[in-house]
Amino acid sequence: MTLDWQSLTAAGIVAFTLTMFLVRLARPKKKTGCGKGCGCGKP
């Protein structure tokens, strides 16, 4: 089975996208909302 350049490029794009999703999933979540001391007036 031979692969042409289009198949290799598509496989590379899929691998890159999958890697980016996994990296984002593995990163710790950032806290949202007020963490006090931001000056928004919430106690």
C-alpha positions as CSV (number, residue, x, y, z in Angstrom):
1,M,0.0,0.0,0.0
2,T,1.5,3.3,-1.1
3,L,0.6,6.6,0.5
4,D,0.6,9.8,-1.6
5,W,1.5,13.2,-0.2
6,Q,-2.1,14.1,0.5
7,S,-2.7,11.1,2.7
8,L,0.5,11.8,4.6
9,T,-0.5,15.5,5.1
10,A,-4.0,14.6,6.3
11,A,-2.5,12.1,8.8
12,G,-0.1,14.7,10.0
13,I,-2.9,17.3,10.5
14,V,-5.0,14.7,12.4
15,A,-2.0,13.8,14.6
16,F,-1.3,17.4,15.3
17,T,-4.9,18.2,16.2
18,L,-5.2,15.1,18.5
19,T,-1.9,16.2,20.2
20,M,-3.3,19.7,20.8
21,F,-6.5,18.3,22.3
22,L,-4.6,16.0,24.6
23,V,-2.3,18.8,25.8
24,R,-5.2,21.1,26.5
25,L,-7.0,18.2,28.4
26,A,-3.9,17.5,30.5
27,R,-3.3,21.1,31.6
28,P,-4.6,22.1,35.0
29,K,-7.8,24.0,35.0
30,K,-7.6,27.8,35.6
31,K,-9.9,29.1,38.3
32,T,-12.7,31.3,37.1
33,G,-14.5,34.0,38.9
34,C,-13.3,36.4,41.6
35,G,-10.3,35.4,43.6
36,K,-10.6,38.4,45.9
37,G,-8.3,41.4,45.6
38,C,-9.3,42.0,42.0
39,G,-11.0,45.3,42.7
40,C,-14.5,44.2,41.6
41,G,-16.1,45.0,44.9
42,K,-17.2,41.5,45.8
43,P,-16.5,40.5,49.4
